[in-house]
């Protein structure tokens, strides 16, 4: 990950086009107004933020591609579905069906139906060994990197729903959807996002201000 920390475009392995594409999408006026009408980012900060967003886009696309090509995800989902069906059968008290399925499992695997079901659940919940990056890690990292850039600009930051930081991160994610925050099912989206900010930055701002 050292290449991403170095302010050298050639080492990004994304090319000028990736950074340029993100830059054409961003509305700096809308981003700057989150910190006040007279606030302006330095050119260096603009480039650093744009670069990190370009890196994030690449990482998210790579993760999406890996998931699509990885059969293990489908296999685990199938295991989860079968385990749920077996549990439902056990709870149904349908003795005839339960005996039929239990006999087959016992004959073919040597396991009792409950043990077989537990094995399927364990398989479904095991971290995928083929997954190199966890999605939550990507969102945590981009938030921390951008906050680090903001702190270099000596911007006072705080964490609450109406804070400049929350407005800025939300505006970034609005301009580049699902880049700063993962998809949320929260009833009140602002509350869901401030909760993510607090989780990812707990103690971080305190130690840097």
Secondary structure, 3 states (H helix, E strand, C coil): CHHHHCCCHHHHCCHHHHHHHHHHHCCHHHHHHHHCCCCCCCHHHHHHHHHHHHHHHHHHHHHHHHHHHCHHHHHHHHHHHHHHHHHHHHHHCCHHHHHHHHHHHHHHHCCCHHHHHHHHHHHHHCCCCCCCCCHHHHHHHHHHHHHHHHHHCCCCCCCCCCCHHHHHHHHHHHHCCCCCCCCCCCCCHHHHHHHHHHHHHCCHHHHHC
